[in-house]
Structure formats: C-alpha cells, structure tokens
Amino acid sequence: MVSSATANTSALFKFDLEACGGRLEIAGCDEVGRGCLAGPIVAAAVVFDYSTFDLEKAGPLFRRLGDSKKLSPAAREKLYPVIIRHAARISITSYTSRTIDEKGLHKTNLRALARSLETLEPCPDTALVDGHLPLPGCSHAHTPVKKGDSKSACIAAASIIAKVTRDRLMHTIHQRYPQYGFDQHVGYSTLAHREAIARHGFCSIHRRSFRCELPVLED
C-alpha cells in the first residue's frame, strides 16, 4: 500500500520528469520571507539531474517533501541535508530589508528569484519558478508554476533550502536583538513581534516601508 505522503512525493517527481521533456536536468526556484516585517528575502534554486538521481533510494528520504510552509521546523531540518546530498547544484540569493525598502518588495522578490537562477553554473534548459509571473530581465528561460512548491519536487526542494537558510539566519540575529523574539517568529507579523516593536521600536533589520498595526500596550 502506498501512503498519501509517498504518493504525493511521487507526483512531485513525476511533474518534474514530464516538465524536463527528456532533458533529465531541471531547476526549481522559490523564495521565503516576502511577508515578514523584518529580515531579508531569501531565494534558492535547486537542480536535480534525473540521469544520475536514484529515485528508488532517495524516495523514502523524500516522503515529506513539499511546501516548506506546511512542514514543521524539524521536518525541514531533516530534509535540508538530504536535498543538498541529492542536488546536482544549488544557489542561494538574499536581499536585505534595506534593499526591500529602497527597491520595493515586489521588484526585490522577483530579482531574488532571477538571481538564484542566474548564479547556477550552468542553469538547465528547463527551469521552473514558483508563482504565476515570469521574472523580468532574467537571463535564463523559465516557466512560472502557480503553487509550484506543492507540484514540483525541485521547487519544493528550493523552498525548503530557502526557508531553512532564512530561519537559521534569523536565529543568529536573535542573539543580537533578543528583545524581538526572532528565534520564534523569524520576523513574521505575529502579535508577540508587534508587541515587541511597540515596546522597543524598530531595529536595523526591520523593513521601514512596511505598515503594521501595533497593539496598544498597557502600562
């Protein structure tokens, strides 16, 4: 009997193999941190080479592969080294809160995705990007895939690489700014985060261009 998790994983790899069109090497790209009040946007691109990829051996290790946002931190950490071990190439791009404020969130987001593909050496002919819009100015041909992190194995892998990378960075930043609780919410707009901003003001990694309603704190 095939479990739902295994069946879903098989579907993700099948999607990639069909998208390859016989080329066997494919790149997937995704980003995290778009909706945060603090910290960078991080994008990652992951290449799987299905001419050398042993799906039978790797399959059990990838049973939890999928949208990084739906996985627990422990599951993402467990998958992170597995993806690195089986990927042919990986690239990671990040842009700081200052760049987001200066260039705008949308442009920075698209540029981070494009840059991740452009820094692959080389980038495969088949490249899939999570989202519904093409990346303006990207030097490599690519195909947007709406909700791609739940459809494509390489996009899901890129999502996990980007998420773990960003979360680890925010945990490190927490040591510098412990009053904000970055080790818990990693910069997202939780009530605890907004209460910390109301008490302490903004720090150097907060995005000044973002509006957030701060709670009224009692004395």
Disulfide bonds with the S-S distance in Angstrom:
none
